[in-house]
């Protein structure tokens, strides 16, 4: 195993250990179990169709983009690609495994790597834009709840906002103004090369040109189908709304009142931004700790830990299991030769 992977595993183990310590410091396992069992499971079970819709929103984006690219795929296959993306994104650092896996399976179904890459590019732009829009709205409407996040989470939130906004601006700049973006990147590479002379500038410039070419092709698709990007953004807004809704379902499952749907969702928006950029598989450990800190006012000290367990189970761990099974079944199905491939072999044996 690579040294970098060992480091990330150690960081994750440390964060998860700290989370477990924080939870058990205030409650015994029996108390936690009792609180979890006391929740209204008729409300919690609504999280299953909500998260199924979460996957479906991204699948709809991919379905629309591939049609615009001239590589249409049935919606059920697009749903499989989204399941694959969720699964691999949540088991790899910085979610680096999700998009390559999706492009791989698209290619197995006859979609070119170039078109698969453009699809992932446009989906990512919609995803980041939705996060930034929700985040700005949450900051201005969450009121005093933002103060409950505390200094450490507030710092993570500030860094997260900065990262998401810079990435979004960069992607839009590459998409609509590729030449100025290229010149800006070349200037940055020049500065980096002077600071670090051993930097392989030629290789980095080659990779940069490859990325820019992908953005150019994406811009061509958008110009030909101007309704595509708004449709993708609408799907991304719906997708993110699904995951932000889960803590409110948990809130209502405990029979709590006093905070509105938007207040609870807005707090989840801010907590998600605070950990979304961290290079941890599924933000494991960090997401739990930020939830415990941020939602104390909403759930109270006695229920915040059970609420975190239920919320993360519904929005992440349960979906991870289901999408893992779907990915495994889909992968096994694609390894089987189709009837058209079997026929020649059977005819040859008969001859």
DAGIKA-V267216 format. One record per helix or strand. SS is the DSSP state (A for helix, B for strand). FROM is the first residue (numbers start at 1). TO is the last residue. If there is no record, write none. Layout:
ss=SS from=FROM to=TO
ss=SS from=FROM to=TO
This chain:
ss=A from=3 to=26
ss=A from=29 to=38
ss=A from=41 to=44
ss=A from=46 to=68
ss=A from=75 to=89
ss=A from=93 to=108
ss=A from=113 to=141
ss=A from=143 to=176
ss=A from=178 to=195
ss=A from=201 to=224
ss=A from=227 to=253
ss=A from=261 to=276
ss=A from=281 to=283
ss=A from=286 to=294
ss=A from=296 to=299
ss=A from=304 to=335
ss=A from=339 to=350
